[in-house]
Amino acid sequence: MNMLTDNVIVKGGWVMIPIILGSIIALGIAIERGILLWRIRMDLARFTDEIYALVRSGELETAGAVCARTLHPIARVFKAGLEHHGEEPSVVEKAMERQGNAEVARLEKNMNYLMAIVGVEPMLGFLGTILGLIGAFMAWEVSAESVTVSQLAAGIYQAMITTASGLAVAITYYVVYSVYANRIAAITRDLNSHGEELLALITGAGKKKKR
C-alpha cells in the first residue's frame, strides 16, 4: 500500500508537493478549530437564564463570577458588560461590542487560510493536468510515430493524479469550512441577541441602583 502511494505521488510530479503541503496545513487548521469549537459547547439557554436571573435579583458580582469560570464566548461578552454596570448605557454597550468583536475574531482565526487552501488546491491540480498533457504531447512530438504508450502514460498519469488530488483536498476541506462557518455564524447570532437582552437588564439594574 505504501509503495502504491509513493508511486502515485511520484507520478503526480512536483505539483504534488504543494498539494500535499496544503492538505497538511488544512488538516492542522481543521483540528485546531475543531477542538476550540468542541470545547466551548454548553447549554446556552440554561447559562443565559441563570445570568438573567442573577442580574434581575441584583446579584451582579455573582453573575460576573459565573461568567468568569465559563469558557463560552458569550460568557466573556457578558462579563465585559457586568464589569461596567452602573455606568452609562453607551459605555456598557461599547464594552460588550468590543469584547464581542474580539470573540468573533478569535473564532474566525485562520479560517481565511482554510478557505484559501480550498480555492488553491483545485488550481494546483489543474496546473498539474496542463503540465502532464504538455509532457505527453512533447513526448509524442519527439518520438513521432515511434512513440510508446509508456511515454504518453507518464504525462497522462500526472494529469489525472494531480487533478484528483487537488479536488479531493478541496472538497474535503470545503465541507469542513462550511460546518465550522455555520457554527461560528450561529454563535455570533447568539452573542448579538443575548447581548442585547443582557444590556437592557444591566442598564436597568444600574438605574435602579442609582436611585
Secondary structure by P-SEA (a helix, b strand, c coil): caaaaaaaaaaacaaaaaaaaaaaaaaaaaaaaaaaaaaaccaaaaaaaaaaaaaaacaaaaaaaaaaacccaaaaaaaaaaaaccccaaaaaaaaaaaaaaaaaaaacaaaaaaaaaaaaaaaaaaaaaaaaaaaaaaaaaacccccaaaaaaaaaaaaaaaaaaaaaaaaaaaaaaaaaaaaaaaaaaaaaaaaaaaaaaaaaaaaaac
